[in-house]
Amino acid sequence: MRYKVIAPVEGDIYLDCPYSFQKEGYTIEFDLDSNKKLLGIAIWIDILGRDIEKFKSEISKKDGIIHLKIGGDAEVENKIKNEFQLLESNLSFISQGILRRIHWDKAKEEFIPQSEEEKEYIKVYSFETTKEYPNPSATIKETVLEHYVINGAKYIDLAIPKAFLREGINYFKNFLYVQAF
């Protein structure tokens, strides 16, 4: 079986052709559009000699609700995630910041069985997840709002620290923890 993770790329990077490299048992592929712009990067591994049972997926229905159980190997997943982060760092450096992000946190995962036996283990062949923090709301009482509208100038010295807090919260919600710090 082949386990493949495909991550979209943000930035205007162009390559001469789609490239593919082998590294420590993994294959790294660079996907381009018709203009040779880098669209995404895929990292995959053949699951030979690994416990295929870990990758077993199931689909069931209980009380009218469909349940998906998707297996995986945390060691392989972490190694692929680390490889994406390393690629992101290096490609951003060699492109002088033109590569903005490799969205490894919004990647598509694929399980590609290569035999009839493996097909028995895999019921979900591909999936994508999106990570996001809840988007809470706030209700501000009229008296509090009035106080800050009328007396806002008293807090002028806190404008910059408050801006850092606001931007830090925004970075945190976008999983940019270094910038949030």
C-alpha positions as CSV (number, residue, x, y, z in Angstrom):
1,M,0.0,0.0,0.0
2,R,1.1,3.5,-0.6
3,Y,0.4,6.4,1.8
4,K,0.4,9.8,0.2
5,V,0.1,13.3,1.6
6,I,-0.5,16.2,-0.9
7,A,-0.1,19.7,0.4
8,P,-1.0,22.9,-1.5
9,V,1.6,25.6,-1.9
10,E,1.1,29.3,-1.5
11,G,3.6,31.5,-3.5
12,D,4.7,32.1,-7.0
13,I,7.3,29.5,-7.5
14,Y,8.0,28.2,-11.0
15,L,10.0,25.0,-11.9
16,D,11.3,23.8,-15.2
17,C,9.3,20.6,-15.0
18,P,7.6,18.4,-12.4
19,Y,10.4,17.0,-10.2
20,S,10.5,13.9,-8.1
21,F,13.1,12.9,-5.5
22,Q,13.8,9.9,-3.3
23,K,14.7,10.5,0.3
24,E,15.0,8.0,3.1
25,G,12.3,5.7,1.7
26,Y,10.0,8.5,0.8
27,T,9.2,10.0,-2.6
28,I,8.7,13.8,-2.8
29,E,6.9,15.1,-5.9
30,F,6.5,18.7,-7.1
31,D,3.2,19.2,-9.0
32,L,3.0,22.1,-11.5
33,D,0.2,23.8,-13.4
34,S,0.3,24.3,-17.2
35,N,2.4,27.4,-16.7
36,K,4.9,25.4,-14.6
37,K,3.8,27.1,-11.4
38,L,4.2,25.0,-8.3
39,L,0.7,24.0,-7.1
40,G,1.5,21.4,-4.5
41,I,4.0,19.0,-3.0
42,A,3.2,15.3,-2.4
43,I,5.2,13.0,-0.1
44,W,4.5,9.3,-0.2
45,I,5.8,6.1,1.1
46,D,5.2,2.5,0.3
47,I,4.0,0.7,3.4
48,L,6.1,-2.4,3.0
49,G,7.2,-4.1,6.2
50,R,4.9,-1.9,8.3
51,D,1.9,-3.1,10.2
52,I,-0.8,-2.6,7.5
53,E,-3.4,-3.2,10.2
54,K,-2.6,0.4,11.5
55,F,-3.9,1.8,8.2
56,K,-7.2,0.0,8.3
57,S,-10.2,2.2,7.7
58,E,-13.9,1.4,8.3
59,I,-17.2,3.0,7.4
60,S,-20.2,2.2,9.6
61,K,-23.7,3.6,10.2
62,K,-25.2,4.0,13.7
63,D,-28.5,5.8,14.4
64,G,-28.5,7.2,10.9
65,I,-25.1,8.8,11.3
66,I,-22.2,7.7,9.1
67,H,-19.0,7.0,11.1
68,L,-15.5,6.9,9.6
69,K,-12.5,5.3,11.3
70,I,-9.3,6.1,9.5
71,G,-6.1,4.4,10.6
72,G,-2.6,5.6,10.3
73,D,0.9,5.4,11.6
74,A,1.9,8.3,13.9
75,E,5.6,7.8,13.2
76,V,5.1,8.0,9.4
77,E,2.7,11.0,9.7
78,N,5.1,12.9,11.9
79,K,8.0,12.2,9.6
80,I,6.0,13.5,6.6
81,K,4.8,16.6,8.5
82,N,8.4,17.3,9.5
83,E,9.6,16.9,5.9
84,F,6.9,19.4,4.8
85,Q,8.1,21.9,7.4
86,L,11.7,21.5,6.4
87,L,10.8,21.9,2.7
88,E,8.8,25.0,3.6
89,S,11.7,26.5,5.5
90,N,14.3,25.7,2.8
91,L,12.1,26.7,-0.2
92,S,11.2,30.0,1.4
93,F,14.9,30.6,2.0
94,I,16.0,29.8,-1.6
95,S,13.2,31.7,-3.1
96,Q,13.9,34.7,-0.9
97,G,10.5,34.6,0.7
98,I,8.4,34.1,-2.4
99,L,7.2,30.8,-1.0
100,R,4.8,31.9,1.6
101,R,3.5,28.6,2.9
102,I,3.2,24.9,2.3
103,H,-0.2,24.1,3.7
104,W,0.8,20.8,5.3
105,D,-2.0,21.5,7.9
106,K,-4.6,21.4,5.1
107,A,-3.2,18.4,3.2
108,K,-5.1,15.7,1.4
109,E,-4.2,12.2,2.5
110,E,-4.5,9.1,0.2
111,F,-4.3,5.4,0.8
112,I,-3.6,3.6,-2.4
113,P,-3.9,-0.2,-2.1
114,Q,-1.7,-2.2,-4.4
115,S,-3.2,-5.6,-4.0
116,E,-6.7,-7.2,-3.5
117,E,-5.7,-8.0,0.1
118,E,-4.9,-4.4,0.8
119,K,-8.2,-3.3,-0.6
120,E,-9.9,-5.3,2.2
121,Y,-8.2,-3.0,4.7
122,I,-9.0,0.3,3.0
123,K,-12.6,1.6,2.8
124,V,-11.6,5.3,2.8
125,Y,-9.1,6.0,0.0
126,S,-8.7,9.7,0.4
127,F,-9.7,12.5,2.8
128,E,-8.9,16.1,3.6
129,T,-9.2,17.8,7.0
130,T,-9.2,21.5,7.8
131,K,-8.0,22.6,11.2
132,E,-9.5,25.7,12.7
133,Y,-10.1,27.2,16.0
134,P,-13.7,28.1,17.0
135,N,-14.8,31.5,15.9
136,P,-16.4,32.9,19.1
137,S,-18.5,36.0,19.3
138,A,-18.6,38.7,21.9
139,T,-21.4,40.8,23.3
140,I,-20.3,44.2,24.6
141,K,-22.6,46.0,27.0
142,E,-23.5,49.6,26.2
143,T,-21.9,51.0,29.3
144,V,-18.5,49.4,28.6
145,L,-18.7,50.5,24.9
146,E,-19.6,54.1,26.0
147,H,-16.7,54.1,28.5
148,Y,-14.1,53.2,25.8
149,V,-15.6,55.6,23.2
150,I,-15.7,58.6,25.6
151,N,-12.6,57.8,27.6
152,G,-10.5,56.1,24.9
153,A,-7.8,58.7,25.0
154,K,-6.9,57.7,28.5
155,Y,-5.6,54.4,27.1
156,I,-3.6,55.8,24.2
157,D,-0.3,54.5,25.8
158,L,-1.8,50.9,25.6
159,A,-2.6,51.2,21.8
160,I,0.6,49.5,20.7
161,P,0.6,46.6,23.3
162,K,-3.1,46.0,22.5
163,A,-2.2,45.9,18.8
164,F,0.4,43.2,19.6
165,L,-2.2,41.2,21.5
166,R,-4.7,41.5,18.7
167,E,-2.2,40.4,16.1
168,G,-0.9,37.6,18.3
169,I,-4.4,36.2,18.7
170,N,-4.9,36.4,14.9
171,Y,-1.6,34.6,14.2
172,F,-2.4,32.0,16.8
173,K,-5.8,31.3,15.2
174,N,-4.0,30.8,11.9
175,F,-1.5,28.3,13.5
176,L,1.4,30.7,13.1
177,Y,2.7,30.1,16.6
178,V,6.1,31.7,16.3
179,Q,4.6,34.9,15.1
180,A,1.9,34.7,17.8
181,F,4.6,34.5,20.4
